[in-house]
């Protein structure tokens, strides 16, 4: 695989709400289990063949303290990609990024699809590729056990406050 650097346009309000709320949930889960990890919203994940900036990354706390901007893939416990509505963004998040994360050994990949309805796809690395373990749909709270126990309703992540 060749080197890759992909940039996306600024995310919309649904994307930003989902990112903020999911980061809060993951941060609470880190606190609850006392995991030595940091939940970061913008960190460069250094891969063998390039660099990606996932929407959310859960990173080993010591590594995050040592370098607050970059994280080597081996220090990353989880990456979360929130799928952009643009066709190029969907292709990137669904097809391009996962093989790079897998090759780098990132154990857990979550993909939050915003359209047509919010759905969280939870994948775990197995034999060098990601295997889907759970798909959580909007309106239903699902407990995700790994890498941290988190209860998520994808619909609530994007819902506008009234």
N, C-alpha and C positions, 0 to 999 in steps of 0.2 A: 504494500500500500504506500502511495506517495504521501507527501506532507499536505496538510489541509488546514486552512484558516477560513472559517465561515462567519460572516457577519449578517445580522438580521435587522430589519427595521424595528423601531421602538414598539414594545408590546402594547396592546389595547387594554382597556379597563378590566375585562374578564380575566385576561392573562395575569395582570398585575394583582387582582384580588386573589386569584387562585394561588399565585406564588407566595404572597404574603401570608395567607391563611395556612397553607401547607407548611411553610417554614415554621410558623408558630406551633403547629401540631408536632412537627418533628423535633423542635427544640424542647417542647414539654416532655416528649418521649425520652429524649436524651437525659433530661433532668430526672425523670421518674426512675429510670434504671441506673442512673449514675454512670452512664457510658462516658469514656474519655474521648468525646467527639465534639465537633463544632458544626453547626448548620449554617452554611454560607450561601448567600444569594448570588454573588458574582465572584467566582474564582476561576483562574485559568487552570484547567486540568491538563497536565502535561502527559501526553501519550507517546509511545515509541515513535509514531510517525506524524506527530503534529500536536495541536492544541485545540481543545474545545472549551467553551464557557457554558456549562449547563445552567439551566434556570435555577436549580438548587443542587448543592452537593453537601453530603455529610462526610466530613473529613476528620481523620485522627487529630485530636486536640494538640498533641505535641508538634505535629507537622504544620498545623495551622498557625501555631504560635511562632514557629521557626520562620515561616514565610507566609505572611497574610495574603499575598497576591496569587501565588502559584501553589499548586498541589500536585505532587507526582501521583500518577494513577494508583500506585500501590498503597497510598495513604487515604484513598477514597473508598468509603464503605458503600455509598449510594449516590447515584446521579438521578436527577429528575428532569425530564424534558417536558415542557408544556408546549404542545403542538400548535404552531402558528397557523392561522387560517389560510395563508398564502400557499399555493400549490408547491412552490419550491421549498417552503418551510416544512410542509408535511413530508415531502420526500426526504429531506435532510434528517428530520427527527425520527422518521420511521425506518428508513432504509440505510442512510449513509452512516449516521453516528453509531448505532449499535455494534456493528462489527469492529469499529475502532475501540470502543469501550471494552468489548469482549476480549479483543487481542491484548489489551493492556491489563486484563484481569480484574476489572471492576465487577465485584460480585453481584451487585443489585442495580437494576435499572427500572425506573418507573416512568411511564409515559402517560401524561394527562392529555387526553383528547378533549377539546372544547366543543367541537362540532361533530355530528349534528346534535348530540346531547353529551354532557360531560361524562367521561368514562376514564377511570384510572386502570391502566394495564400494568401489572406488577410482574416483572421478569427476574429470574435468577440465573446466574451463569452455571452451565452444566456442560462438561466436555467441550469447553471452548466456545459455546454459543448460548444465547439467551433462550430460556424456556419460559413460556407464560405460565404463571402460577395462579393468578387471580385477575379477574376483570370486575371492577366495582362500578356499578352504574349509578346514575343520578337518582336521588330519592331513597337510596338504600345505604345505610351505614354498614361498612364492612371492616372487620378487624384484619389488619395486615400484621403478621407476626415478625417478619424479617425485613431488614436487619434490626428494626425496632418495632415494638408493638404500638400501632397507631390505628385509631378508628377514624375512617374517612367516609364522608358522603360527598362524592365529586360535585353534585349539584349545589351543596351548601358552600363549596369552595368558591363558586363563581357568582352566587346569588347577590343581587344588589340589595344593600341595606335600605330599609324604608323608614 
